[in-house]
Amino acid sequence: MFTNAVPGESSPIGLLGRRIAAGEIDEDERWRRLSVLDERFGRAAVAGRA
């Protein structure tokens, strides 16, 4: 394991950032994937819990 790893470095959002920086995905794909993550784990998911 990396001892000097930045918190959140292996998070899905961090991974998307690295993939766009490497040219593996474009900005449209990044936003599409971010919207899916937000829908599943973000505000919408939290608001659905009552």
Secondary structure, 3 states (H helix, E strand, C coil): CCCCCCCCCCCHHHHHHHHHHCCCCCHHHHHHHHHHHHHHHCHHHHHHCC
